Amino acid sequence: MASDSSFDIVSKIDRQEADNALNQARKEVEQRYDFKGTGASIEWSGESILIKANSDERAKAVLDVFQSKLIKRGISLKSLDSGEPQPSGKEFRIVSTLKEGISSEDAKKISKMIRDEGPKSVKAQIQGDELRVQSKSRDDLQEVQRMLKAADLDVDLQFVNYR
């Protein structure tokens, strides 16, 4: 008797890579001529990332530098949640956070998509901030992976524990 095959759908970030991207962005901001004398900086503030500059355009430019470093490090921009520049005294600040885990609404949406559009033998169950997908057929599981990669979701998904 063939046992069920399964994989987990997760949304995780390599913290070391995110830290490296932030450090590279900080070095570039410190060295670039167009950021000289603008008070532009980027740093960790607890679990979030704090970007400061003397104008909202400069703050957005620092965010753009950070986003390019994340992409080079293989971190999807779907996992970066950034606000608009907020004036704070004489400077503008952007607070960004890195999203990890799949929210319950997104998990329900993905699970419904698998039920509606995926092969009939596939079952998906929500386990905390991840989903477990099971089926007797490995081909059906691969079909679900292709379907989710093609779908335009707000979450960066990885497929792990393929058994």
N, C-alpha and C positions, 0 to 999 in steps of 0.2 A: 504494500500500500504506500503510495507516495504521500509524503508529509507536505504541509503547507510551506510555501516559500514566503518570505516577507522582507520588507525594508522599512526604515524609519525616515520620515520627512522632518527635517529640523531646520532651524535658522540660527546659525551660530557665527560668531566672529572670532578670528584669531587675534586675541588681545595684543600679542607681541607685534604682529604686523600693523595693527592700528596705531600702536605706540611708535613704531618705526616711521610710519607715514606722518604722524604728528611731528616727530623730531625733524624729519626731512623738511617738512613745510616750514617749521620754525626757523631752521637754518637758511632756507631760501628767502624767507621774509626779512631776516636780519641782513642778508647780503645784497638783496636787489636794490638797485639805485632808486627805482620809483617808490619804494617804501621808506626811504631815508627820511627821518624827521617827522614821520606821520604817526608815531606812537603805535604802529601796527604790531600786534603780537597774537600768538595762538598758544594755548596751554591747557592742560588738564585742570578741571575744577571739580574734584570729587569724581563722579562717574560721567560727568558731562565735559564738553570741550568749550572753552571760552575764547572767543575771538574779539579783539579790541582794535579800534583804529579811530582816527580823528574825523572821518567822514563815512557815510554809509557806503559809498562806492569803494573806498579802501577796504572796509570790512568785508564786502562781497568779494573783492579781489583776493583777500586772504583766504576766504572760504573756497574760492575757485582753485587756488594753489593746493589747499588741503585735499579737495576732491580729486584733483589730478594725481596726487600722491597715493590716495586710497586705491584708485583704479590701477595704478602701476603695481601696487602690492596685492592685487587680486581681491580686493574687498568691494562688493557691489555698493553702489550709491543708494540702493533701496534700503540698506541698513543704516543710512545716515539720516537723522531727522533734524533739520535745521529750521530755525525761525527766521523772521525778518530782523534787520538791524534795529535795535532799540536805542534811542538816545539816553545816555546816562552821564549827566554833567556835561563835560566838554568832549566826551568820546561816545562812539557808537559801539554797541556790543551785540554779538550773535552768540546765542547759546545753542549748541548742537548736542545731540545724544546719539549713541550707537544702539540700535534696536537689536535685541537678541530674543530668541524664542518666538513662537507663533502665537499671536493673540487668539483668544477663544472665538472672536468673530471670524478671523481669517481661517482658523482651523475648521469652523463649521462650513465656511464658503468652499474650502478645498475639498472637504469630505462630501459635500453636496455635489460638487463638480465631478468627483470620482464616481459617485452613485449614478448621476444622470448621464454623463458622457462616456465613462470608462466601460471596460468589459464587465459583463454581468457577474462573473465569478469572483470579482475583486471586492474585498471588504476593507473599509478604513475605520479605525477607531482612534479617538482623541485620547492622548495620554499626557496630561499636563500641558506643557508648551511644545509638544511634538505630536506627530501622527504616526501610527503604525498601519501599514498597508499589507494585507495578506491575500494570497491566492494559491491555488494548486498549480497554476501555470506560470512559469517564469516569463513567458512571452507576454502574458497579460500585464505583469508587473512592469515590464519594460515599456509596454504601450502606455501605461499610466504615467511613467516618468517622461516619456516624449510629450504626452498631452500637457502635463504641468509645466514643462520647459517652454512649450509653445504659448501657453496662456500668459496674459499680461497681468500678473498679480503684483500687489504692493509689497510683497515680502520676498527677500532673497532666500531661496530654498536650496538645501543640500540633501542628498539622498545617501543615507549611511546604514550600516548593519545589514547589508544585503545578504540574505541566507537562502 
